[in-house]
Amino acid sequence: MTAMILVNLPATNLDISTAFYQALDFHNNPQLTDITAGMVRSDNHRRGNLRIKF
C-alpha cells in the first residue's frame, strides 16, 4: 500500500522556498503554481503546498 503525504507550508518568499525544495529533489508543478502559492512534489508520493504568508 502506498501512502501519500500532503503538507501545507507557509512561506514568506515563494521563489526561495521553491528553490529549497527543488534542492531536496522536489519538482515544481506549474499547473498549480501562481504568484501566491506553489505546489511541489517528489517522485515518492510526497507533496507540499507553499503559500505566501501575508
VMD Tcl script that builds the backbone (N, CA, C; Angstrom):
set m [mol new atoms 162]
animate dup $m
set s [atomselect $m all]
$s set {name element resname resid chain x y z} {
  {N N MET 1 A 0.839 -1.179 0.000}
  {CA C MET 1 A 0.000 0.000 0.000}
  {C C MET 1 A 0.881 1.238 0.000}
  {N N THR 2 A 0.568 2.195 -0.851}
  {CA C THR 2 A 1.324 3.433 -0.960}
  {C C THR 2 A 0.606 4.530 -0.204}
  {N N ALA 3 A 1.346 5.241 0.620}
  {CA C ALA 3 A 0.777 6.371 1.356}
  {C C ALA 3 A 1.214 7.665 0.699}
  {N N MET 4 A 0.321 8.638 0.662}
  {CA C MET 4 A 0.644 9.937 0.120}
  {C C MET 4 A 0.654 10.944 1.262}
  {N N ILE 5 A 1.672 11.762 1.304}
  {CA C ILE 5 A 1.800 12.779 2.341}
  {C C ILE 5 A 1.571 14.138 1.704}
  {N N LEU 6 A 0.594 14.896 2.206}
  {CA C LEU 6 A 0.319 16.248 1.738}
  {C C LEU 6 A 0.590 17.220 2.879}
  {N N VAL 7 A 1.365 18.254 2.606}
  {CA C VAL 7 A 1.746 19.209 3.637}
  {C C VAL 7 A 1.519 20.624 3.119}
  {N N ASN 8 A 0.882 21.470 3.921}
  {CA C ASN 8 A 0.746 22.890 3.614}
  {C C ASN 8 A 1.778 23.650 4.428}
  {N N LEU 9 A 2.603 24.437 3.750}
  {CA C LEU 9 A 3.687 25.154 4.410}
  {C C LEU 9 A 3.599 26.644 4.117}
  {N N PRO 10 A 3.578 27.493 5.152}
  {CA C PRO 10 A 3.602 28.937 4.907}
  {C C PRO 10 A 4.998 29.364 4.451}
  {N N ALA 11 A 5.053 30.341 3.565}
  {CA C ALA 11 A 6.334 30.838 3.063}
  {C C ALA 11 A 6.272 32.355 2.962}
  {N N THR 12 A 7.379 33.000 3.242}
  {CA C THR 12 A 7.430 34.455 3.073}
  {C C THR 12 A 8.000 34.830 1.712}
  {N N ASN 13 A 8.751 33.915 1.084}
  {CA C ASN 13 A 9.298 34.146 -0.247}
  {C C ASN 13 A 9.138 32.856 -1.045}
  {N N LEU 14 A 8.234 32.874 -1.993}
  {CA C LEU 14 A 7.909 31.662 -2.750}
  {C C LEU 14 A 9.087 31.180 -3.592}
  {N N ASP 15 A 9.834 32.097 -4.184}
  {CA C ASP 15 A 10.971 31.705 -5.023}
  {C C ASP 15 A 12.052 30.991 -4.218}
  {N N ILE 16 A 12.388 31.522 -3.063}
  {CA C ILE 16 A 13.410 30.903 -2.214}
  {C C ILE 16 A 12.916 29.561 -1.679}
  {N N SER 17 A 11.659 29.489 -1.267}
  {CA C SER 17 A 11.103 28.232 -0.753}
  {C C SER 17 A 11.067 27.163 -1.830}
  {N N THR 18 A 10.675 27.532 -3.032}
  {CA C THR 18 A 10.641 26.576 -4.132}
  {C C THR 18 A 12.043 26.074 -4.454}
  {N N ALA 19 A 13.025 26.967 -4.485}
  {CA C ALA 19 A 14.414 26.571 -4.747}
  {C C ALA 19 A 14.925 25.615 -3.675}
  {N N PHE 20 A 14.555 25.860 -2.421}
  {CA C PHE 20 A 14.967 24.984 -1.328}
  {C C PHE 20 A 14.437 23.568 -1.538}
  {N N TYR 21 A 13.150 23.443 -1.840}
  {CA C TYR 21 A 12.569 22.113 -2.020}
  {C C TYR 21 A 13.054 21.444 -3.305}
  {N N GLN 22 A 13.368 22.221 -4.325}
  {CA C GLN 22 A 13.955 21.637 -5.527}
  {C C GLN 22 A 15.343 21.069 -5.227}
  {N N ALA 23 A 16.091 21.692 -4.322}
  {CA C ALA 23 A 17.393 21.153 -3.913}
  {C C ALA 23 A 17.231 19.838 -3.153}
  {N N LEU 24 A 16.053 19.610 -2.560}
  {CA C LEU 24 A 15.754 18.353 -1.867}
  {C C LEU 24 A 15.094 17.338 -2.801}
  {N N ASP 25 A 15.186 17.557 -4.108}
  {CA C ASP 25 A 14.682 16.657 -5.142}
  {C C ASP 25 A 13.165 16.693 -5.289}
  {N N PHE 26 A 12.530 17.816 -4.930}
  {CA C PHE 26 A 11.124 18.029 -5.230}
  {C C PHE 26 A 11.044 18.753 -6.569}
  {N N HIS 27 A 9.910 18.642 -7.240}
  {CA C HIS 27 A 9.714 19.266 -8.543}
  {C C HIS 27 A 8.533 20.216 -8.473}
  {N N ASN 28 A 8.654 21.364 -9.106}
  {CA C ASN 28 A 7.579 22.345 -9.141}
  {C C ASN 28 A 6.488 21.875 -10.102}
  {N N ASN 29 A 5.233 22.051 -9.706}
  {CA C ASN 29 A 4.097 21.739 -10.576}
  {C C ASN 29 A 3.544 23.063 -11.104}
  {N N PRO 30 A 3.890 23.448 -12.343}
  {CA C PRO 30 A 3.489 24.759 -12.860}
  {C C PRO 30 A 1.978 24.925 -13.038}
  {N N GLN 31 A 1.228 23.836 -13.175}
  {CA C GLN 31 A -0.221 23.940 -13.316}
  {C C GLN 31 A -0.885 24.393 -12.021}
  {N N LEU 32 A -0.234 24.164 -10.885}
  {CA C LEU 32 A -0.807 24.528 -9.590}
  {C C LEU 32 A 0.021 25.607 -8.892}
  {N N THR 33 A 0.749 26.405 -9.658}
  {CA C THR 33 A 1.611 27.446 -9.102}
  {C C THR 33 A 1.248 28.797 -9.710}
  {N N ASP 34 A 1.142 29.814 -8.857}
  {CA C ASP 34 A 0.980 31.195 -9.316}
  {C C ASP 34 A 1.802 32.095 -8.403}
  {N N ILE 35 A 1.510 33.396 -8.358}
  {CA C ILE 35 A 2.340 34.303 -7.556}
  {C C ILE 35 A 2.063 34.206 -6.058}
  {N N THR 36 A 0.972 33.550 -5.666}
  {CA C THR 36 A 0.638 33.454 -4.242}
  {C C THR 36 A 0.829 32.065 -3.651}
  {N N ALA 37 A 0.974 31.039 -4.495}
  {CA C ALA 37 A 1.096 29.671 -3.988}
  {C C ALA 37 A 1.860 28.807 -4.988}
  {N N GLY 38 A 2.465 27.759 -4.452}
  {CA C GLY 38 A 3.185 26.828 -5.306}
  {C C GLY 38 A 2.941 25.403 -4.850}
  {N N MET 39 A 3.048 24.484 -5.772}
  {CA C MET 39 A 2.897 23.065 -5.461}
  {C C MET 39 A 4.191 22.368 -5.846}
  {N N VAL 40 A 4.799 21.688 -4.891}
  {CA C VAL 40 A 5.997 20.898 -5.168}
  {C C VAL 40 A 5.681 19.438 -4.873}
  {N N ARG 41 A 6.325 18.548 -5.613}
  {CA C ARG 41 A 6.081 17.121 -5.412}
  {C C ARG 41 A 7.401 16.384 -5.582}
  {N N SER 42 A 7.459 15.203 -5.005}
  {CA C SER 42 A 8.614 14.339 -5.204}
  {C C SER 42 A 8.145 13.069 -5.902}
  {N N ASP 43 A 9.072 12.286 -6.354}
  {CA C ASP 43 A 8.721 11.062 -7.066}
  {C C ASP 43 A 8.219 9.961 -6.144}
  {N N ASN 44 A 8.378 10.116 -4.828}
  {CA C ASN 44 A 7.941 9.070 -3.902}
  {C C ASN 44 A 6.691 9.494 -3.124}
  {N N HIS 45 A 5.749 10.127 -3.830}
  {CA C HIS 45 A 4.407 10.414 -3.315}
  {C C HIS 45 A 4.377 11.421 -2.170}
  {N N ARG 46 A 5.309 12.330 -2.124}
  {CA C ARG 46 A 5.252 13.423 -1.153}
  {C C ARG 46 A 4.929 14.699 -1.901}
  {N N ARG 47 A 4.030 15.489 -1.347}
  {CA C ARG 47 A 3.651 16.757 -1.973}
  {C C ARG 47 A 3.581 17.840 -0.927}
  {N N GLY 48 A 3.872 19.050 -1.333}
  {CA C GLY 48 A 3.787 20.176 -0.421}
  {C C GLY 48 A 3.167 21.373 -1.124}
  {N N ASN 49 A 2.324 22.074 -0.439}
  {CA C ASN 49 A 1.753 23.318 -0.924}
  {C C ASN 49 A 2.463 24.454 -0.213}
  {N N LEU 50 A 3.084 25.338 -0.973}
  {CA C LEU 50 A 3.752 26.503 -0.418}
  {C C LEU 50 A 2.849 27.705 -0.614}
  {N N ARG 51 A 2.495 28.366 0.446}
  {CA C ARG 51 A 1.596 29.517 0.364}
  {C C ARG 51 A 2.278 30.749 0.955}
  {N N ILE 52 A 2.148 31.870 0.255}
  {CA C ILE 52 A 2.703 33.118 0.743}
  {C C ILE 52 A 1.950 33.541 1.995}
  {N N LYS 53 A 2.708 33.871 3.030}
  {CA C LYS 53 A 2.130 34.323 4.295}
  {C C LYS 53 A 2.029 35.841 4.251}
  {N N PHE 54 A 0.809 36.370 4.267}
  {CA C PHE 54 A 0.589 37.822 4.196}
  {C C PHE 54 A 0.537 38.425 5.563}
}
mol reanalyze $m
mol bondsrecalc $m
mol representation Tube
mol addrep $m
